[in-house]
Amino acid sequence: MSTTDFNTLPAHVWPRNARREEDGVVTIAGVPLPELAEQFGTPLYVFDEDDFRARCREMADAFGGPDHIHYASKAFITKRVVNWVNEEGLCLDVASLNECKIALAANFPPSRMTAHGNNKEKEYLELCVDNGVAHVVLDNEGELAQLNEIAAAAGRVQNVMIRVKPGVDAHTHEFIATSHEDQKFGISLATGAAFDAARACLEASNLNLVGLHCHVGSSVFNAEGFKLAAERVLALYKRIHTELGVALPELDLGGGFGIPYMEYEQALDVASLAADLLAAVDRTAQELGIAAPFVLVEPGRSLVGASAVTLYRIGTVKDVETGKAELPIRRYLSVDGGMSDNIRPALYGSEYDVRLVGRETEATSVDSRVVGFHCESGDILIDERTLPGDITTGDLVAFATTGAYQYMMSSRYNGALRPAIVSVRNGDASLMLRRETVADLLALEAD
Amino acid sequence: MSTTDFNTLPAHVWPRNARREEDGVVTIAGVPLPELAEQFGTPLYVFDEDDFRARCREMADAFGGPDHIHYASKAFITKRVVNWVNEEGLCLDVASLNECKIALAANFPPSRMTAHGNNKEKEYLELCVDNGVAHVVLDNEGELAQLNEIAAAAGRVQNVMIRVKPGVDAHTHEFIATSHEDQKFGISLATGAAFDAARACLEASNLNLVGLHCHVGSSVFNAEGFKLAAERVLALYKRIHTELGVALPELDLGGGFGIPYMEYEQALDVASLAADLLAAVDRTAQELGIAAPFVLVEPGRSLVGASAVTLYRIGTVKDVETGKAELPIRRYLSVDGGMSDNIRPALYGSEYDVRLVGRETEATSVDSRVVGFHCESGDILIDERTLPGDITTGDLVAFATTGAYQYMMSSRYNGALRPAIVSVRNGDASLMLRRETVADLLALEAD
C-alpha cells in the first residue's frame, strides 16, 4: 500500500461526511476527530447522522417508499437511532423483548414495528399485543397457539407473519447463515409445515395472517438468493390462495444486504438489487396468477454499518522477532480497546479499514498487527496488514464501518468500560451514550 | 449416552457440592436449583463457595502455601470473589486498570497484588505505585522507563517483574496460545532483549527487580511446557547473577492449568503437577549453581471454572428435518440465554456438560442442538449432542463449568440483561450480582 493510499479514506467504506482536511486531520461532518477524542476520550464511537439518514432514504427510494423498509435494530439500537428511523418514516424490527422495550421507550410507533425471535417469552408476546405492534413474526407452531390465546385474552386481533425456511442458503460465512433447513429459525416450506401453520393462523380466532417472512443470510451481495427465496415463498402464497382462499397482502424478504468493510471490496448497488428483486416478485406473481404482495425488507448493517467509526489511541508499539522466515519482524500496535468493543475479528475473522486520523503520513509501511489491551492472545483487531512505519504511541487511529453488531456485542472483559458514542452533524457533536464508569462496573454488586 | 448417565453429575466437571437428590432435583450446597431459578429467575449463575475455597486450598497446598498462588482475577472478578481470595490468604493478579480498581474497592491488600497488561495506561501505573501494589509485571521497555519516572515522582521504589517470552508454546487452541514469540505479550528471551531489560531495571533508580514472569499457554494439562519455560528462564537468572551480580528471589510461571469441561476429559492432578514442576525448578537451579527462587503461579480457570453452573429455562423445542442423510432430524432446544452470556462456544468452539436439574429422566436420547434466543444463527451453545428426548418447554437445565471467562465476556446483545449471580454455602443462597434491568440498558442514554 502506498502512503498516498493510506491518507485517502475509501469513500465506499468510510462515512460519507468523513474528509481528510488540508491540515491532515480527519473530520466527520466538519468535526475534527482529534477534538472528539480530546473531549470524550477513547475508545469512542462516532456516528455520522446524515450518512445514516441518507442511506435510509436511498433504501426507501430503492424499494418504493419508507414503509417498505424495516430497520433491523439488533444491528445498533439506541433511543437516538430509533428516533432517526422514526423521523425518516421507516419501520422498525425488534428481535427481543428488550429491544422492543427500548423502541417503546423512544416512543417509536408500535404501528410501524415488527417483532422477531425464535424463543419469545410470554411477556414479549403480551407486550406486542398490548401495544399494538404491527406484526409479530411467528417462529413456530407453539408460539402461534400461545399468541392466539394472549390476543384472545386481551380482546384483540394480532397481525402476524410466519417465518418460513425457504431452503435457500446465500451465506458468506458459516456462522452467519440463516436460511438452510438445519437452523433454529422458522418453519419449513419444503415439508409442508409452513402451509399447515398458515392454515392454523387463518383458523385462529385472534390472529390475522398478513404474509410470510424469510431470511436468506447475512452479508449477501447479489439478488439471486433473495429472488429464489421469493419464488419459493410465492409458490406458497399461490397454494394458500388456491386452497384456503386468502390472498396474503405482504411479503417480508428479510435482511442481509452486504457492505464492504475493506477498500478492495465493492459496494452493493442497492437501487439495482431492489429493482431486480421487485421485478422478480412481480414477474413470479404474474406467472402464478396472484396479486403481487407489498414487499418488505429488513436492512440493519447496510443502513448503519458504514455510518460509524471507532477512535482508538495507540499505546504500546513493539517490533517482534517472530521466528518465522516468511515474516521475520512484525510490528505490534496496541490500542486502548480491543475484543471488548469489537469481538467480530475474533468471532468471525472480520476485517476493518484503519487510518491515522490525527495527521497524514508519508512513512514506508511495515508488516503490522493491531491488538487490544486485553489479557488474551486472541485479542487481535487486525491480524496482518502493512501499515505506515511511523505510527507511534499517542497517535489517533480510526476503524471504519463499526456501526453494526459491534457496540451491541460489547463486553466488560478485563474491566473494560463501554465506550462513549457521539453523533455528529453540521459541525456539531452530541453525546448519544455516555462512557461507562467504574461505578457502573460495581453497580450490580450485592455486597 | 444411557439415561442413567444423564442423571449422574460427573464429579470432576460439576461443583463439588452438587448432588442429585432422591426426588430427582439437583442441589448445590444443599440448595435446590429449581428454588434458585424460582427466586432469582433465569439465566442464573450459581457459584459453590466451598468448591472455590477448597480449590484455593488445594492449589496452595500443592505449591507450598497460599502466598505462592496468585488468583488470575480476569477469569472471574467480583468483590465477593476477591474477598474469598483474600480470606484464603492467596494473592491476586489484575490484568487492567479497572480490575485493579475493583480489587481495591473490595479492600484487597495491594501488598498481595500483581498488576499485568500489555498496554498499561499511565493512570494504571500510577495507581499501582500510589497504592503499593506488590508487583508490576513490566511488558516492554517503554513501560519500564515510564514506571521508573512515576515511582521517582512519587518518591517510591516499585517492585517489578519482567514478562519474558520463553519461546514455549504449550497451547491447546490457536486463539489461547500465549507463549510463542509472535505475540503481543512480553520481551524475548532468545534475542537477549529480556537480559537488557533486566539490566535496565537494575539500573533504574526507582525500580526493584524481584523476578521474571512467563506464561506458556491456556488449558495446559501437563508440566512439560512449564518445566521447559522454567529451565529457559532460570538460565537467564544465572546470567543475571553472573553478569549483573543479582540473585532474583522470585519466579512467576503464570497460569494456564487446564480443567475438564466434558465428562470424557480427565481432571489435572494439581498436586502431582506442582511437585513435578517445583522439583524441576530446584534441580535446574542446583545445576546452574543458583539459589532456587520462590515460585509463583497464576491460576484462574482452574480455581473458579468448575465452581459455577448456569441455569437456563427451556423455551422453544423444535424437531427440524435437516435435509442431511447422516442426521435427518435434529431437535432444537432453545434456552433463555445464549451467546450474550456464553460467547465461548461461538468464539472457541468450547463444549459444556448440560443436565436436567429439576427432575430425572428415563427417556431415550435424540440428536439435539442447544441454541439461545439471539437473532443470530451462530447463537449455538451445544452444536451436537444426544440428549434425553423428553426435555421440553419449561424444563430447567444447567451448564456446568461456567465460572471462568463467561460472565466476564458477557454482552447485552439483543437487549440481553446480564444474569444474576448467586453464591451458595451450607444450605443458604446469597445474591452476589443482581440481574441487569431495562433501566440499566437505558442508563447510558444521553437523551
Interface residues (C-beta under 8 A of the other chain):
Chain A: K74 I77 T78 K79 R80 N83 A95 S96 L97 N98 E99 K101 I102 A105 H116 G117 N118 N119 K120 E121 D139 N140 G142 E143 G167 E174 F175 I176 A177 T178 H180 E181 D182 Q183 K184 F185 S188 A190 T191 G315 T316 V317 K318 V320 E321 T322 G323 K324 R330 Y332 S334 V335 D336 I343 A346 L347 R369 V371 G372 F373 H374 C375 E376 S377 G378 D379 T393 M408 M409 S410 S411 R412 Y413 N414 G415 A416 L417 R418 S430 L431 M432 L433 R434 E436 V438 D440 L441 L442 A443 L444 E445 A446 D447
Chain B: K74 I77 T78 K79 R80 N83 A95 S96 L97 N98 E99 K101 I102 A105 H116 G117 N118 N119 K120 E121 D139 N140 G142 E143 G167 E174 F175 I176 A177 T178 H180 E181 D182 Q183 K184 F185 S188 A190 T191 G315 T316 V317 K318 V320 E321 T322 G323 K324 R330 Y332 S334 V335 D336 I343 A346 L347 R369 V371 G372 F373 H374 C375 E376 S377 G378 D379 T393 M408 M409 S410 S411 R412 Y413 N414 G415 A416 L417 R418 S430 L431 M432 L433 R434 E436 V438 D440 L441 L442 A443 L444 E445 A446 D447
